Amino acid sequence: MINLNQYRHVLTLAEERHFARAAERVHLSQPAFSRSIQAIEAQLGLRLFERQPGDVRPTPAGAFLVERARRLLFEARCLERDLALYLDHQLGDVAFGMGPMPNVTLGPKVVAEVRQAYPQIRMRLEISNWALLLERLQLEEIEFFVAEVRDLPQDAALQVEPLMRQAGRFYVRADHPLGPGEHRLAEVWPYGVGTTRLPAALKAVLGRLGSEDALAQPALECDDPRLLHQIGLSTDTVIATTELAVADLVQQGLLRALHLPELPVVHAEMGIVCLRHRTPSPMALKVIELFQRFALGAQDSGA
């Protein structure tokens, strides 16, 4: 019977494609690691890897076993974690991610609520765009993330739950040269546009309006909406952001939305993303519930 350590050896060799590197990762000598792989192949009566000088590749049988081993080891890690939480009667710590817009709209309220209600738990937050957060999720470094989800790859391993829509507009400082009244998009581009990474769907909308060249290379692109807002307040840069993200600045009369009749209503589609077959920790479930509660409250208030 093949044990979990042997499955781990097969998976590591498939990832490293090199016996010495794989042996180092699992803290074995190369001869001992090679004997482990040979023993597995002998037990199964299958050749799992093609050995070439400097390169090791799974055979079709090996690729089949690697995929099953990956899932088996994943479930084993989840079981170990859940049992530890059960035995300790603890909520456990939590690690999760937030995209740029959730970080400045829902994130502060969620994190403050957690710290107030559960001061004994530890949180680790990853703030980045969805692509980097997806990497962290797949590496199991975070349990879930909240971000724009329209550009996520179609992957059966992912579970995506819609959270909320955040309406997006273009904003300028109160005394911007583009005064009140209607404007055309062609008037906007010369001032430069600052934005977070735009979803492909929004780029397509702007492309149909003849604006794809300007948005393909925005004047300022970053994953920190607060920085974008500060640049909008201190320069003539036009900021593309969500209504919820700048609600306070608009209410204070510091930023104002541009009236662009040719631009259709656009939204950021926020969702909660986790691995489909991983059971969230008790604390992760509570944090997710907070995101859902605050998202619902923001929608009900019309913010």
N, C-alpha and C positions, 0 to 999 in steps of 0.2 A: 504493500500500500504506500503510495506517495504521500509524504507529509507536507505541511505548509512551508517548511524551510526549503524543501526541494522545489516546490512550485515557485518560491521566491527566487531561487537560483535560475530557473528557466526564464522567468520574467526579466531578471536583471541582465542575463546574457543577451536576450532579445533586444533590450534597450541599449546596451553598450556596444554590442556586436564585436566584442573583443574580450578574450578570456582573461587577460591580465587585469583590465579595468574592472570587469565584472567581479573577479575574485576580490579585488581591493574593496569594492563597494560592500561586499557581504563579509568582509574581515576574515577571509580564508587565504591560504596560500594558493597559488595557481594550480599546482598538482592536485591538491585536495578538491578544489573547485571543479577541475576537469573530471576527476573521479566521480563527483556527485552527478554531473551531467551524464556521464557514461552509464552510471547506475540507473538513472531514470530511463534512459533509452533502452537499456537492457530489460528493465521491468516491464516496459510498455511494448517492447518488440518493435519499436519505431525509431527511425532516424529523425531527430528533431531539428538538427542544424547542419547546414553545409559549411564545411571548414575550408576557407581559402586563406592564403598567406595575407595576414593583416586585416582579414574581414571574415565575419561570421554572420550567416543569414539563416533565418528560420526556413525549414522546408514547409510545404503546405500543411503537413501534420503538426509541425512545430507552431506555425501561425495559429492553427486551430486551438492548440493547447494553451498558447500564450494568452489568447483572448479570454478563455475560460479561467485561467489562473488569475488574470487581472481582476476579474469579478469576484472570484473566490477570496482573494486576499483583501479586497476592498470590504467585503462582507465581514471577514474576520476582524478587521480593524474596527468596524462599526460595532460589532458585538462586544469586543473588549471594552470600548469606551462606554457603551450603554450599561454593561454590567458594573463597571466601576462607579458610574453615577448612581445606579440602583443600590449598590451596596453601601455607598457613602450617604445616601439620602440627600444628595446635593443637587442644586440646579446646575452646577458646573459653570465653567468660564465660557466665553463666546468670542469667536472671531468672525467678522463679516466685512463686506465691502460696500462702498457707496460710489456711484458715479458722480460726476460734477454737480448736476442739478439737485439730485436728492441730498447731497451733502450740505447744500446751502438752504434747502427748503424744508425738508422733513428731518434731516439728520440732527440738527441742534436740539429739537424737541425730543426726539427719541432718546438720544444719548443722555440728556439731562434727566429724563424720566427714569431711565435705568439706574443712573447714579443715585437718584433720590430714593427709589424703591428698593434697590438691591446694592447697597454700598459695599457688600462683602465680595461681590463677584468681580472678576477682571475681564475687561474688554480689550480686544485688539482690532483696530479699524484699518482697512485698506481703502484709500481714496484714490481713484484712478478712472480711466475710461473703461468701457465694457470689455474691450479686447484683453487688456491686462488683468482685469478682474476675473475673466473667464479662465485665464491661465492659472491664477491662484486657486480658483475653485477646483479645477481639474487635478491640481496637485494636492488637493485637500488641505490647503493652508488656510482657507476660510470655509465656513459652512454654507453661506449664501451671499448673494449681493443684490443690491437694488440699483437699477440703472435703466437707461434707454435700451429697449430690447428689440427694436425692429430689425437691426442688422445682425442679430445673433444667428449663428449657423443652425441649420436644421439638424438636430442631434437628438436621437432617442434617449441618450443618457441624461439630457437636461430636462428639468421641470420648470416651466415658466408660468408664473401666475400674474395676470395683469394687476396693477396696483392703482394707477391713476393717469389721467391725461393732464399735462401742463401746457396751456396755451402759450405760444411763442410770438414775439413781436420784435420790431427794431426800435431801439431807444437811443435818445441823445440827451445831452445835458440841457438844462432849461433855457440857456441863452445861446444855443447852437445856431450857426448860420442858416441851417434849414429850419425856418420858422414854423409857426403853427399853420395849419391848412394842409391841403392835399399835396403829395409829392409823387414823383415817379421813381422807380428803382434806378433808372439811369442817373438820377441826381444823387443817389446815395453812394454809389461805388467810388467816386473821386475822393470821398472823405476817408475811405478805408473801412472795412468791416471787421469787427472783433467778435469771435465766436468760439465756443467749444467745438469739439468734433461734431460735424453735422451728420445726421442719418442720411443714408442713400436716398430715401424717399423724399426728404426735403431738398436735397441737391437736384433730384429729378424735377421737382416743382419749379425751382428757380431756373433750371435749365430750359424748361419749356417757355419761360419768360425771357429767354435770351441772356441769362445772367450766370451761366455755368462757369465762364472763364473767371469772373470776379470771385466766385465762391470756391473755385478749385484751389486758389491761392489767396486766402483771406489775408488782410493786413496783419491780423493778430489771431492766432489760434492757440488756445491753452486749455487745460483741464481745471482751471481755477476761476469760476465765475466771479468771485469777489474781486480778483485782480482786474478782470474785464470791466466790471462796474466802476472801479476806481479810475481806469483809463478813460472810460466814457465820461466820467465827471470832470476830468482834468484836461481832456483834449477834444478835438473835433471827431474822434473815431465814433462810428455808429456801432452800437452793440446789439447783437442778436442774442436774446435771452428769453426766459419765460416770465410771464406776468407774476407768478408767485415768487420768483427769485428777487424781483425788484419792487415788490409791493410797497415796502417801507420807504424806499427812495422816491417812488412816485408820489406817495402820500405826503412826503415832506416837500414836494415841489422841486426836487433836485434833478430828477430825470423825467422825461416825458416820452410817450410813445409817438412814433411817426405814423401819420395817416397815409397809408399806401394802398389805394383802392385796387390796384392791379394784383396785389399779393393776396392769395386766398388764405383762409384761416389755417394756420399750421399748429401742430401740437408735438410735444415730446411725449412718447409713450413709455411710461415707467412701469417696470415689472420687477417681481421678486424671482430670482433665479437660484436654483439649487440642483444638486445631483439627484436624479429620480429615485435611485435605490438606496440612498443614505437617509437614515432616520435622523431628523434634526435633534440636537440636544434640547433638554427642557428650556434652557436659557435662550437658545436660538428661537424656539417657538414663541417665547414671550416677547422677544425683540421684534419678530415678524408681526405679531399681533399689534404691537405699538405702531409700527409703520402703517399697518392697515387702518388703525384708528385715526391717526393724524392725517392720513391721506383722505379719509372719508370726511373728516372735519374741515379740511381745506376746501374740498369740493362743495360741501354744504354751505360754506361761507361765501363761495363764489370767488375766493382769492386766486 
